[in-house]
Every structure is written in C-alpha cells, then in structure tokens.
C-alpha cells in the first residue's frame, strides 16, 4: 500500500508557521475528506492527498462537499476555509489560530483604542506604500488623497501597458458576470488576496475586525493589510489576465495570483509587516507559539493561573516574585 502523505493528528506546536506555508488551494465539484494528516480531494478523476499542515487557505468552489472529519483537521491545523460561489466570494469560517499568546491581539486593541496610536499605525501603513517620502506629519485626509492618486495612477499605467480599457471600478458583488473582464478579474484577485491576508491575521492571533484605516467591518484589519499589496499583486494580475481574455477569467486569475504570491514571498512579508505595524521598533512579540494562561490583576498586571491564592483583606496575595 502506498504511503499516504501527511501526519497523524498533528500537534499545534509541530505545525509549520504560517509564513512557511502554501498560499491557497481552490477546489470545485469534488468531495473533501481526510486521511490521517492529509485532506483528501476526490472527483471523477480520482483522489489526491494534500498535507493539511502545509496549507494556508482552502477555497471551496461550486459543487464541493466537505466532511466533518475534514473540518476537524482543518481546525486543528489552522487552515482558513472560504466558500466561493460563481457569483462572487463570501467568507464564512476560519480555522484555529496558530498563536497561543494574545500579546499581539492585546497590542492591536491598545493601539486601535487610542487616537494618537491609531493614527501612528495608519501612517506606518501609508509609509509602506510611499517608502521614499515622509508621511509622518500628514493628516488622514491628506493620506487618503495621496493613496487615491497613487491607485488611479496604477490603473492608468497598467491600462496603457496592457491595452485594456479602464473606465473605473464597476462591479456588482451579487452578480460577478455583470462586470467587464478587468473588473471580474479584479474581484477574483482581491478575493484571493483577502483570503490569504485573513488567514495570516488569524494565525497570528490578531482580530480581523479591529482595523486602523478601515473600520466598522468584520474584516477591517484584513482590508488594511491587503491594501499594502494590491498595487503589486491583484491589480497587475487583473490587467494581465484581462488582456489575455481567457475563457475562465476566475480560474486564470486565481492561478496567476497564486504564482505571484509565491514569487513575492507574500506570506512571510505579511507576517513581518503585521508585526511591524503592531510592535515598537526592535521589539519582539516573544514566542507566540508557547501556550501561556495567566490571570489579570489590576495591581500586578498578570499573575499565574492554576495557583490557589489565599484570601487576604485585599482579595488575593501578590505573585511569588512580589512577596
């Protein structure tokens, strides 16, 4: 009997970090199950095995059926699952975070809750897009204006380079086919990019909905981070694919985006950029893969859990190193 690729019941500590994984896998009209540590994909042509611990995002297209056992493995290995319909993309679920510390999440909440620190993070994001300029004194209104001009210039340059007519972003999220070729390709490319960024954010233990530039949406932070890469990945791919005018625009776009993500080492960059945005210069977030559970204390900050604290007049005794 052939050896089945994958590992049996992978432990969280043994999983590859998200930066070292594959980007995404799109499947349609198939049955998805599991065998040991591999996700199995079966259609009329046969069955393939995909080691779950090496995958970041699984995109389920029309006609897919997935078993409870497969979802169990997906949850254990921190894979994001996205259901993709013919009329567009909807995000329904994600896997378990690979981070066992909430340090980045707490820092994200602290930064987003203060106007000054939130503005500082937003400026960091814009600085990444304008590396040769100083944006440290610009207001949010000025930054949005600069970004809008940059994106319009990108569209115009790519239109001239590819010969694809560009009349603006015009699409119906409920009707994928209603847009022209370049708008359809943009929708497909952005959906893939959002899925990959969502998976990285979740894997790091951050909150997808706690944004700095975007706000009020469950994926506000996803849109924040994804915007760092659109001019490099999804927008150029959309114009390239539209110029080729393939029969299956969605499929051609996904394959091109996957190749561009791999060539640009996007997963590693996304991890590093997210940490750069949330951490101070030269600050480390520590070992986020070490499981630490503590008790919050308004005086000492955090104290050990799993300890019987003797009753005192103040409610509890100090941690051992404070006594």
Secondary structure as GFF3:
##gff-version 3
##sequence-region A 1 323
A	DSSP	three_ten_helix	12	14	.	.	.	ID=ss1
A	DSSP	three_ten_helix	18	20	.	.	.	ID=ss2
A	DSSP	beta_strand	24	27	.	.	.	ID=ss3
A	DSSP	beta_strand	30	35	.	.	.	ID=ss4
A	DSSP	beta_strand	38	43	.	.	.	ID=ss5
A	DSSP	beta_strand	46	51	.	.	.	ID=ss6
A	DSSP	three_ten_helix	52	54	.	.	.	ID=ss7
A	DSSP	beta_strand	57	60	.	.	.	ID=ss8
A	DSSP	beta_strand	64	66	.	.	.	ID=ss9
A	DSSP	alpha_helix	68	77	.	.	.	ID=ss10
A	DSSP	beta_strand	80	85	.	.	.	ID=ss11
A	DSSP	beta_strand	88	93	.	.	.	ID=ss12
A	DSSP	alpha_helix	103	112	.	.	.	ID=ss13
A	DSSP	alpha_helix	115	129	.	.	.	ID=ss14
A	DSSP	alpha_helix	140	162	.	.	.	ID=ss15
A	DSSP	three_ten_helix	176	178	.	.	.	ID=ss16
A	DSSP	alpha_helix	181	203	.	.	.	ID=ss17
A	DSSP	alpha_helix	220	226	.	.	.	ID=ss18
A	DSSP	alpha_helix	234	244	.	.	.	ID=ss19
A	DSSP	alpha_helix	249	263	.	.	.	ID=ss20
A	DSSP	alpha_helix	266	278	.	.	.	ID=ss21
A	DSSP	beta_strand	294	297	.	.	.	ID=ss22
A	DSSP	beta_strand	301	304	.	.	.	ID=ss23
A	DSSP	three_ten_helix	320	322	.	.	.	ID=ss24
###
